[in-house]
């Protein structure tokens, strides 16, 4: 089973903030939490970044993202949204 993880990311970012967001996404991929991150427009102010990860990684992924957001001082720019569980193959 997979669980969906969604991040709401502000569109207007300075160079340092953009680099931090790229590092967050790269870390999620390099740690094996996901292989791809999808980006969709939410509205004129935010993107939604979403990806699937194994259910057993859910808490670890959430903790990693929350820690990264706090350490990179992105708390006003990135919000970890609720998740959903896909029942599938």
Residue pairs with C-beta under 8 A, 6 or more apart in sequence:
1 54
1 55
1 85
1 86
1 87
1 88
2 52
2 53
2 54
2 55
2 85
2 86
2 88
3 52
3 53
3 54
3 55
3 57
3 58
3 83
3 84
3 85
3 86
4 50
4 51
4 52
4 83
4 84
4 85
4 86
5 34
5 50
5 51
5 52
5 53
5 58
5 61
5 62
5 65
5 80
5 83
6 48
6 49
6 50
6 80
6 81
6 82
6 83
7 48
7 49
7 50
7 65
7 78
7 79
7 80
7 81
8 42
8 46
8 47
8 48
8 78
8 79
8 81
9 21
9 46
9 47
9 48
9 49
9 77
9 78
10 45
10 46
10 76
10 77
10 78
11 44
11 45
11 46
11 47
12 45
13 21
13 77
17 74
17 77
20 72
20 74
21 74
21 77
21 78
23 72
24 65
24 68
24 69
24 72
24 74
24 78
25 37
25 49
27 64
27 68
28 34
28 37
28 51
28 61
28 64
28 65
29 35
29 36
29 37
31 64
33 51
33 53
33 57
33 60
33 61
33 64
34 51
34 52
34 53
36 51
37 49
37 50
37 51
38 49
38 50
38 51
39 47
39 48
39 49
40 47
40 48
40 50
41 47
41 48
42 48
48 81
52 86
53 61
55 85
58 83
62 80
62 83
65 80
66 80
68 74
69 75
69 78
69 80
